């Protein structure tokens, strides 16, 4: 099937082959597509109904002056947010998508930098290049978020601080999908405030490429990839290294990653797999307290997963769902990941105070879904085991057995351990009508660390599309989060865990609408989260330390997004190409404030966030993008330098990237924190000022 499309001279679209799939029009685009002058409006953050266009272009191309034809391979037009994949135009959840074109245009040096583009995501970095970052969604904390790599849950039960230590670089990522609001009935009990799914790249042809960059503070980085593709098999191997002296005191780092993913396709079976390794060594400044400004940390992560999906032959049906009804999809998945953490209080004297932690998480899941006369039905079962070995966290190992638990690479032994098992049963049914989609689901969950046996967490999502422009949606979901091992067991300078902690529980409501015009898109939503037994670090009267405690805390907020595609109006050669704007408001409050007056809380949250991205075409292949972020964070801290209380207040950053893009290479220069603004994301951790970088990317095909 060939389609020829030119903006200046529209032509008829003719399909000469149809696939046996319910979404035949969408899936026919998996064949070769030849596009003349490519001008595609994309969003830094997108509504579900726009995700088809955003997720389709797996190899975005820079605009060119000539009329040469480009060959692209398009993916299935399906989105996340439900157990059974739905066509993008039928999706019911708010799924914000950062796609490959957005990634290439931005000045992001890490996944964490990319997520700054999403208005509803709170990114708190302790250093540049993604060195230990906390990420929350819609007022949630880093521990209330599930992070997935190609659908595999890689969240860390030790602490959310380490969840986004990834074995992939920005160059490896195809898109990032942000699911806002409670998502336990789809992604498990830990998807308390939302989920982020990172999807890695596959190449359309066998290929080889490299990326070199360098800049301020002795920063240098190198990445490379090798892709091999034939009729049924597609593999990609990549690796990278980066180092820097750091933009502030004791903020140096070096890190490396290696990653391999593959895909095998046949008539009835699809198989995918991935293996990854990441290593990070960094000066931790005053990350965990002001008593030492020479803290140091080393992190390692290992990851393996494999997935096989079986598809039966369909019975066929007349009408729109021909070839889909009766097809049974049965995906089965296995995964394992290990994290090693070594923390030092004083870098020059590690033995004075140091912690070692090792977490091992493994799991297996089996699902099944099919389409029939009344819609799509899905059922799934998952088992997940979370173990920890530590010199500080867990239940004490008998002294006679501690010799069995040696710390890898050190003359130390773990003295504590713990573990918990989680069993989840998923059930969902989706009703897909012409203008209406209804998704009803339930999670039945049993965790060995939670009393009461099996617990139920229902959810309902509804989307109504009165016409092609408008979309209205509402959702209701209940979620659960078990405490991290740090929440329960930590006992260090000024901090103490709580063995009596209860799991967090929430009820989420989301209500919103989107409108799609010829060259613009608007979206608005409101959300409310009622939280029971929420976990917070508090200091009681006359105490000299903070400890974890349960409180009822509610969260209310609103979000607005807008995108204008100037190229659709003024032509592809216009100076202004694309403008995206986003704003999110959050407010947290304690339900029983009068009962909580006897302690001081460390709770802080991002009250206001405004983001804006402006993409410019300067001349020929030369383009530029400005990324602006304005934040207002609640709360205050005792400034270690002045000895006075200081509020986080309002602060802004401005990033710029200018690049020359050719078919097989690109050159760029970029400036992060262009205005050299001094600000704090964390108490007493000053963020780097102006950071200049330059780089080159080269591909063979």
GIUR-V990258 format. One record per backbone hydrogen bond with DSSP energy under -0.5 kcal/mol. NH is the residue of the N-H (numbers start at 0). CO is the residue of the C=O. If there is no record, write none. Layout:
# GIUR-V990258
NH&CO / NH&CO
This chain:
# GIUR-V990258
4&2 / 4&33 / 13&11 / 15&13 / 20&18 / 23&20 / 23&21 / 26&22 / 27&23 / 28&25 / 29&26 / 30&27 / 32&71 / 33&2 / 34&32 / 34&69 / 35&4 / 37&35 / 38&36 / 41&39 / 49&46 / 50&47 / 53&49 / 54&50 / 55&51 / 56&52 / 57&55 / 57&72 / 69&34 / 71&32 / 71&69 / 73&28 / 74&55 / 77&75 / 78&85 / 85&78 / 87&76 / 89&86 / 90&86 / 90&87 / 94&92 / 95&93 / 95&177 / 97&175 / 98&96 / 102&98 / 103&99 / 104&100 / 105&101 / 113&109 / 114&110 / 115&111 / 115&112 / 116&113 / 117&114 / 118&116 / 120&117 / 121&135 / 122&120 / 123&121 / 123&133 / 124&122 / 125&130 / 125&131 / 130&127 / 131&129 / 133&123 / 135&121 / 137&119 / 139&136 / 143&140 / 144&141 / 145&193 / 146&144 / 147&195 / 148&151 / 149&147 / 149&197 / 151&148 / 152&150 / 153&146 / 153&151 / 156&154 / 161&158 / 162&159 / 164&161 / 165&163 / 171&168 / 172&169 / 173&198 / 174&198 / 175&97 / 176&196 / 177&95 / 177&175 / 178&176 / 178&194 / 179&93 / 179&177 / 180&192 / 182&190 / 185&182 / 186&182 / 187&183 / 190&187 / 191&189 / 192&143 / 193&143 / 194&178 / 195&145 / 196&176 / 197&147 / 197&195 / 198&174 / 198&196 / 199&197 / 200&171 / 206&226 / 208&224 / 209&697 / 210&222 / 211&695 / 212&220 / 213&693 / 214&218 / 215&691 / 217&214 / 218&214 / 218&215 / 219&242 / 220&212 / 221&240 / 222&210 / 223&238 / 224&208 / 225&236 / 226&206 / 227&234 / 229&232 / 233&262 / 234&227 / 235&260 / 236&225 / 237&258 / 238&223 / 239&256 / 240&221 / 241&254 / 242&219 / 243&252 / 244&216 / 245&216 / 250&244 / 250&247 / 252&243 / 253&280 / 254&241 / 255&278 / 256&239 / 257&276 / 258&237 / 259&274 / 260&235 / 261&272 / 262&233 / 263&270 / 264&231 / 265&268 / 269&308 / 270&263 / 271&306 / 272&261 / 273&304 / 274&259 / 275&302 / 276&257 / 277&300 / 278&255 / 279&298 / 280&253 / 281&296 / 282&251 / 283&294 / 284&249 / 284&294 / 286&283 / 288&285 / 291&288 / 294&284 / 295&343 / 296&281 / 297&341 / 298&279 / 299&339 / 300&277 / 301&337 / 302&275 / 303&335 / 304&273 / 305&333 / 306&271 / 307&331 / 308&269 / 309&329 / 310&267 / 311&327 / 314&324 / 315&324 / 321&318 / 323&320 / 324&320 / 325&370 / 326&323 / 327&325 / 328&326 / 328&368 / 329&309 / 331&307 / 332&364 / 333&305 / 334&362 / 335&303 / 336&360 / 337&301 / 338&358 / 339&299 / 340&356 / 341&297 / 342&354 / 343&295 / 344&352 / 346&293 / 348&345 / 351&348 / 352&348 / 352&349 / 354&342 / 356&340 / 357&388 / 358&338 / 359&386 / 360&336 / 361&384 / 362&334 / 363&382 / 364&332 / 365&380 / 366&330 / 367&378 / 368&328 / 369&376 / 370&323 / 370&326 / 371&374 / 374&371 / 375&429 / 376&369 / 377&427 / 378&367 / 379&425 / 380&365 / 381&423 / 382&363 / 383&421 / 384&361 / 385&419 / 386&359 / 387&417 / 388&357 / 389&415 / 390&355 / 394&416 / 396&414 / 400&397 / 401&397 / 401&398 / 403&400 / 404&401 / 405&403 / 406&411 / 409&406 / 411&409 / 413&404 / 414&389 / 415&389 / 416&394 / 417&387 / 419&385 / 421&383 / 422&445 / 423&381 / 424&443 / 425&379 / 426&441 / 427&377 / 428&439 / 429&375 / 430&437 / 431&429 / 432&430 / 432&435 / 436&462 / 437&430 / 438&460 / 439&428 / 440&458 / 441&426 / 442&456 / 443&424 / 443&441 / 444&442 / 444&454 / 445&422 / 447&420 / 449&446 / 452&449 / 454&444 / 456&442 / 458&440 / 459&475 / 460&438 / 461&473 / 462&436 / 463&471 / 464&434 / 465&463 / 466&469 / 470&513 / 471&463 / 472&511 / 473&461 / 474&509 / 475&459 / 476&507 / 477&457 / 478&505 / 479&188 / 480&503 / 484&156 / 485&157 / 487&483 / 488&484 / 489&485 / 491&494 / 494&491 / 495&545 / 496&489 / 497&486 / 500&497 / 503&480 / 504&531 / 505&478 / 506&529 / 507&476 / 508&527 / 509&474 / 510&525 / 511&472 / 512&523 / 513&470 / 514&521 / 515&468 / 516&514 / 516&519 / 520&562 / 521&514 / 522&560 / 523&512 / 524&558 / 525&510 / 526&556 / 527&508 / 528&554 / 529&506 / 530&528 / 530&552 / 531&504 / 533&550 / 535&548 / 537&535 / 537&546 / 538&599 / 540&597 / 542&539 / 545&493 / 546&537 / 547&495 / 548&535 / 550&533 / 552&530 / 552&550 / 553&588 / 554&528 / 555&586 / 556&526 / 557&584 / 558&524 / 559&582 / 560&522 / 561&580 / 562&520 / 563&578 / 564&518 / 565&563 / 565&576 / 566&576 / 567&564 / 568&564 / 568&565 / 569&565 / 570&566 / 573&570 / 576&574 / 576&614 / 577&614 / 578&563 / 579&612 / 580&561 / 581&610 / 582&559 / 583&608 / 584&557 / 585&606 / 586&555 / 588&553 / 590&551 / 591&551 / 592&589 / 594&591 / 595&591 / 595&592 / 596&593 / 598&595 / 599&538 / 601&536 / 606&604 / 606&631 / 607&631 / 608&583 / 609&629 / 610&581 / 611&627 / 612&579 / 613&625 / 614&577 / 615&623 / 616&574 / 617&615 / 617&621 / 618&621 / 621&618 / 622&620 / 622&658 / 623&615 / 624&656 / 625&613 / 626&654 / 627&611 / 628&652 / 629&609 / 630&650 / 631&607 / 632&648 / 633&604 / 636&645 / 638&636 / 638&643 / 642&638 / 645&636 / 647&634 / 648&632 / 650&630 / 652&628 / 654&626 / 655&670 / 656&624 / 657&668 / 658&622 / 659&666 / 660&620 / 660&658 / 661&659 / 661&664 / 665&696 / 666&659 / 667&694 / 668&657 / 669&692 / 670&655 / 671&690 / 673&653 / 675&672 / 680&684 / 681&684 / 684&681 / 685&683 / 686&678 / 690&671 / 692&669 / 693&213 / 694&667 / 695&211 / 696&665 / 697&209 / 698&663 / 699&207
